[in-house]
Amino acid sequence: MDQRVDAAISFMNANLHRRLITVEIAQAVRLSPAHLRELFKRETGESPTRYRKQLQLERAKDLLETTFLSVKEVAASIGISSVSHFIANFEKHYGATPARYAQRSGKTTDAP
């Protein structure tokens, strides 16, 4: 994989807790936003925005499996301020709400 894409992914992972826009990611790896989008799509098959969303949901899944954080705390830790938006995206991606997923993992969280 292109090292600039690797660097962009590392930057996204290090900054999952905050909102990022493609311009910031591109600046971090010294590319124009258009070039980053093109290179990222070619290397990963996804846009930077979509890839970052997947990283956020994967981190949320890990947190729900390994911690006792509430759904609201998990959403905040991955940079999503809208709990309802987080719940909807998580359910669409994993087929269960975050709270239900945590219950299946043996963890319990409070309601959003």
N, C-alpha and C positions, 0 to 999 in steps of 0.2 A: 504494500500500500504506500502511496505517496506520503513522504514524511510531513508535508504540510497538512494533509488530511489527518494524520496521526496527531499532530500538534493541535489541530482544531478540536479533535475529539477529547484530547487531554484537557484543553482549556474549558470545554463544555463541562466535563466531569468535575473539574475543580470549581466550577461556578454554577453548579446545579441549584444552589440555594438562592440564586438571584435571577431576575429577569435578564435575558440577553437578547440582543437583536443581531442579525447576521452581520451588520456593519462592525460591531464590536469583535465578533469572532474573526472576521476577515482582517481587521487591524491587528489582532493578536498574532496572526500568522503572516502578516505583511502581504496580503493579497487584496485585490479589489473585491467587493461583494459579488460582482458578477462572475469573476474568475473562481472565487471560492465555491459558489453554487455549482458552476460547471464541473469543476474538478471533483467536488464532493459527490455529485450525482454520478459521475463516471466511475469513481472508486467504490462507492457504497451502494449505489442504486437508489439513494434517498437524498432529499434536500437536507441541508443543515438543520432546518427547523423541525422537520419530521424526525430526523435522527435524534435530535436533542429531546424531543418528546418521548421517544422510546427509551432513552437513557433515564429520563425522569421516572417513567413508569417502572422500569426495572429496579431503580433505587428504591422506589416506594414499596415494591413487592418485597425486596430484601428487608427493608425496615419493618414491614408488617410481619414478616416471618421471624425476625430476630429480636424485636424490641416490644415493649408495651406502650409505645407512643400512641396517642390518640390519632384518629384520622386527620383532625385539624393540624396536629403537630407534624404528621408525616407530610401533608400537603405543603406546609410552610417550609419544611426542611428541604424540599425539592423545588422551591421557588414558585409555587402555585398559590396565589392568594385567594382564589375562589374555590372554596371547599366543594360546592356543588359541581363546578366544572371538573375538579379533580375526580370526584366520585363517578361522574358520567364517563369520563375518559378511561378510568381504571376499569369500570364495569364493561365498557365496550371492548377493551383490550384483553381482559382476563376472564370475562364471563361471570364475574361476581363483584359485588360492592367491596370496597376495602375492608369494612367491618366484617363482612361475611368471610372474606378471604382470610383475615386474621384469625377468625374463629376456627376455620378449617385447619389453620397452621398451629392450633393449640394456643394462640395468643388471643387476648380479648382487648378490644379497644372500646372507648365510649362512642356514642353516636356523634356525628359531625357537629 
